[in-house]
Every structure is written in C-alpha cells, then in structure tokens.
Amino acid sequence: MGLLGILPALALLIWLAFRDWSVLLLAPAAGLLAAAAAQPLLAHWTQTFMGSGARLLAQFFPLFLLALIFIRAHCLFGDRRRSGLS
C-alpha cells in the first residue's frame, strides 16, 4: 500500500475518533479507504481469495453435503419438539 493511501485514511480515523465516533466502526472503513487508494481493490481480492475459496469449497464439499443431508433428515424425521426446528 502506498503512503498516499495510508496517511489520509489515518488522518480521517484520528479526526473522527476525536469527534467521539466509535473506532471499532471506523477502523475497517479507514482500512478499506487506505487499500482502495493504493490499488484496484476488487481485482486484488478476486485474484487473492477466489482461487483459495474455490479450492476450500472443492475440498470440503462432501463434508458440507453430508452435513446438509443430516440436517435435512433431522428436520424431517427428528424430534422437532426438542430441537426447536419446525
């Protein structure tokens, strides 16, 4: 990230924190502002995370499918009074 993206985001974060805004809400927004100012954000996220996310989904798909089948069977045939699912 370039310094030109980080400094305005940090200045905005400090200024709004002194105005009694919640830093827990401001910090992610300031981080996104700093990241967006330095590079094309959507292209970077797509290239970084989409390949890993697809690999994770392909690797664990049988487990997800099996859990879905068991949950559906429990909803259809299980004891609905105790589970809260109806």
C-alpha positions, 0 to 999 in steps of 0.5 A: 500500500502506498503512503498516499493511501495510508496517511489520509485514511489515518488522518480521517480515523484520528479526526473522527475518533476525536469527534467521539465516533466509535473506532471499532466502526471506523477502523475497517472503513479507514482500512478499506479507504487506505487499500482502495487508494493504493490499488484496484481493490476488487481485482486484488481480492478476486485474484487473492481469495477466489482461487483459495475459496474455490479450492476450500469449497472443492475440498470440503464439499462432501463434508458440507453435503453430508452435513446438509443431508443430516440436517435435512433428515433431522428436520424431517424425521427428528424430534422437532419438539426438542430441537426447536426446528419446525 
